[in-house]
Amino acid sequence: MKKRFYSKEFKSEAVRLSYQRENIKELTDELGVKVDRIYRRRKLDSEDGSSKKVSKPPSQVDNQEVKELRKALKDAQLELEIFKKAVYIFSKSGRKSINS
């Protein structure tokens, strides 16, 4: 069997994806590598200190913050619509009193 060589970019991308995915076995099947290779690479990266901060799935706190920000945005958009309608109504009624 022929020995495969992978580039540094491929290895680092595989490690990054392994932190994002819940099932590493599925990832290794997609990439065509062995599971132990991913774990070994993760260990080497952490020992070398060369691994960058790996983005992990968002936490509950992040999800809650996103929900709160979406609600605040929705409220602000609703206020803007109300102000637009008020300006339209007052400008329309102002014209009638001037012309009448």
N, C-alpha and C positions, 0 to 999 in steps of 0.2 A: 504494500500500500504506500502511495506517495505521501510524503510529509508536506503539509500545507504551511505556508508562511503568510501571516496577516500583517498589514501595515499598522503603524502606531495609531493612525486615525481610526481604523476599523476597531482596534482593541479598545480605545478610549470611548468610542461611540457605543460599543457593546456594553461596557461597564456602565456608562451613563444610562442606557436603556434598562439595564438590569435593576437600577435603583428606582426607576419609574414604574416598571411592571410589577405586578403582584406574583405572576407565575414565571419564574425564570426558565423552567423547562420548556414552555412554549416559545420563549424568546430564543433559546438555544436551538430549538428545532427549526425556527425561521432562519436563523443565521447560519446553521449548519456547523455548529461547534458543540463541544462537549460541555456539560454543566460544570464539571470540575475546573475547566479552563476559565470560566467566568469568575468563579469564586477565587481561584488562584490569582487572577489578574486584579480583582478587587483588593485582595490582601497585599499584593505587591504595590499597588498604587497607594494604599494607605500607609504602608511602611516607608515608602520613598518620600512621602509627603508631596509627591508631584500631583496628586489628585486635587483637582479644583473642588470648590464647593459644588457638590452634586445636587441638582435640583430634585427635591423629593416631592411626592404628591402633596397638594395643598392640605393643610391641617384644618381641623374644625374651626379654629379661630379665624383663619383666612376665609373660609366659607361663610362664616357669620358676618365678617366684615364686608364681604362682597354683597351679601343680602341687604345689609344696612345701607350701603352706598347706593344700591339699586333703588331702594325705597326712597332715599333722600333725593335721588335724581328724578324719580317719578313725581314726588311732591313738588319739586322745583318746576318741572314741566307743566304740572297742573296749575300752579300759581301763575306762570307765564301766560298760559292760555286764558286764565281768568282776567288778567290785566289787559291782554289784547282785546278781549270782548268788551271790557269796561271802556277802554279808549274808543273803540268803535261806537259803542252806544252813546257815550257822552259827546263825541264829535258829531254824531248824527243828530242828536237832540239839540245841540248848540246851533246847528245850521237852520233848523226849523224856527227857532226863536228869533234868529236874525232876519230871516226872510218873511216872517209873519207880521 
